[in-house]
Amino acid sequence: MAIKSVHIVAGAMFLSGLAGHATAQNASEINIVLPEQPANLEPCGTIITNVGQILSRNVVEPLTVIDPANGQATPSLATQWTQTDPNTWRLKLREGVKFQDGAAFDAEAVKYSIERMTGGKVTCSNIAKFGAAKLTVTVVDDLTVEIKSDKPQPILPTLLSVVMVVSPNTPADKAVNDPIGTGPFKLASFTPQTVVLESFDGYWGKKPAITKASYVWRPESSIRAAMVETGEADLTPSIAIQDATNPDTDFAYLNSETTAMRIDAGFAPLDDVRIRKALNLAIDWEGLAQLFGDDVQRASQMVVVGINGHDDKLAPWTFDAEQARALIAEAKAAGVPVDTEIELIGRNGIYPNGTEAMEAMMAMWQDVGLNVKLTMLDVNDWLRYLQKPFPEGRGPNLLQMMHDNNKGDAAFTIPIFYTSEGSYSTVREPALDKEIADAMAATGEDRTTRFKAIFNKVHDELALDIPMFHMIGYTRVGTRLDWKPDITTNSEIPLANIGIKN
Amino acid sequence: MLGYIGRRAYHSIISLIGLLTLVFFLTRLTGDPSALYLPLDSSLEAREAFARLNGLDQPIHVQFLQYLQNLLSLDFGQSLRQNRSAIDVALEAFPATLKLAFVAMTLATALAIVVGALAAARPGSLFDRTAGLVSLAGASTPDFWIAIVGILVFAVGLGILPTSGTGTGLHWIMPIAVLMLRPFGLLVQVVRGTMISALASPYIKTAHAKGMMRRKIIFGHALRNSLLPVITVAGDLATGLINGAVVVETIFGWPGIGKLMIDSIIQRDFAVVQSTILVTAVAIFIVNIAIDLLYVTLDPRIRY
């Protein structure tokens, strides 16, 4: 008996020695669990969620920051900017800033960062936001640069929010995993299991409350939620709605994503506007919303509130099956082949209950007399239908999609969806192309008005797509942190904004 | 014996070249990586520049010849995803899987041999029926379900184990327990079946008649002669684990090669897919050789 007791005590001591895996940490150190391992730590890829959530505004900082409330560019490393002619902007840079490797932050460093980004020697995701624009950067003095573009860039300050400034010691010809920026945190380590950031003593701004942040990644939402619940982690973004069960720690936020169905208007019967309107009218939106959660918002356009061009007054389609049937009958009488099979293309795992939503919508469309058949594809196959060049031999189809715009301006949405050349566009409307080109060149109030007009035309007159919902993200935040997510959380989690409760 | 190993190595190298060739072309069939590595709204020019930068703009036979040429100088290519040598990425992940698989497989085999032998010694007894039920459940319950229930019970409910990750001894317990369940279940069935046959053999009856101790008969004679099929099945299961305990690695955040392989296929990270296949194929070859050598040890009648 005595021997048995000794074994039990020894075993308990061994286990207690192994324990303490997550508890022994300083109060100002936090653990964050992300859904995905970052592909790499290249600062030019911060628009990719898993890179941006670690690096953006922590290790590297942009020239401007978008205010999530109104979509306007606000100062960051650039403090002032003026448009000297339609193609040229002059920027004043922040004084007293240095890089984490001791290099000076100045106009030369900004020129180097922009040229590294646009030089084509590094795969740079962020440059996609500039489209095909060609930029020339000129150093005016130590803290002033001039940026010229080959065509007018009325929203250059907004675009500069994706220009992450890196140390001039960063190689120009290869992507890096050891980024050096001007942010409040520097990279301490990056392994297949974790990324660790530590506070940078030479930071130009206010000293953050957090001194160290460790990032790990787990794809399972329930595991991530459990990690915060057990105290192994302090914060996790993007948990599934079914895991967001604790009102004390789980925050819902409009995450800048909009889900919709793209109508391939190039094929009958979808080339008839009556059918496109009928598709919108046939959905029991209230019933469908049950699959998306209580906080979800009905969408009437592809951008959320706070993005320049969003029209608050544009009402979403309402459910009216009778009117849908009447429109289909009217089209049929006019010779439109309404019985043609329409392929409904969904994407596996696009969001929780995404497949169920497609099944429900298919049933509702069949109910009003349309011949809709569902095909669910994995992401690689689905991408072929999303982007040009579209697959040969496709017929009339509806594509489930989700669009994310948290960059402050509808310029990141309207051209790709609604111009003839847009990479997701199935539309060919020269008049619409002209309107979009004019809006893209406009500034100020005029720009906003023109974007709103386009969203109205696309919705009411042309019914080019089926806007569904502005999506909600759920983030679990441990009780010792003072922080709430917002529309930018999908692309960045600035550690300097996180407080520690006493 | 050395000649045998040399012949096996020679055949394995030929198989490996065939396998890598097949993998090279199959991965390219999955599509263009630029669709995944660049933002969805990238211009056609950006996608073309990406293809040029990574040599993907060349005809596939040119890419293949380049690949073979690089292989000769032990250049296995760069990971598109991680900006570093693909073989380094694969070799970094492999030990984590190997350690997990080795511990899980050793424990599963040892436990299965004891449980299976004891069950076979008294067929139809309560122990035999319980062992049958548990092993059947272990062999047929999905890994992911066990893993998630384990986390809910031991990490969230009782708070005695970490949910996932690596670092301390406690982090090993749940992944190993989940990983060993299926091999344990299958091996108990195999051990029990072969032991029952062995115990009915004439030489066992003779041993009984000579008054030999029951324990010695079961573990010293019957078990030793029943182990060959067990090793065959255990070998297959072990190579399966080396090939990737994908579910367990994914759920428990274990940085192993199984998860890396799946992620790389999904991400069209061609060089890493090829490197993970190469590393696991070599490992499976070594395991198979080791199993052959074990055969000789257990059955002196076998000669190579």
Interface residues (C-beta under 8 A of the other chain):
Chain A: L15 L18 A19 G20 H21 A22 Q37 A39 N40 E42 I47 I48 G120 K121 T123 S125 I127 A128 K129 G131 A132 K174 A175 V176 N177 P192 Q193 V216 W217 R218 P219 E220 S222 I223 A226 M227 E229 T230 E232 V379 N380 L383 R384 L386 Q387 K388 F412 I416 S423 Y424
Chain B: T30 G31 A35 L36 Y37 L38 P39 L40 D41 S42 S43 L44 E45 A46 A49 F50 L53 R81 Q82 N83 R84 E92 A93 I148 I151 L152 A155 V156 G159 I160 P162 T163 S164 G165 T166 G167 T168 G169 L170 H171 T250 I251 G253 P255 D263 I266 Q267 R268
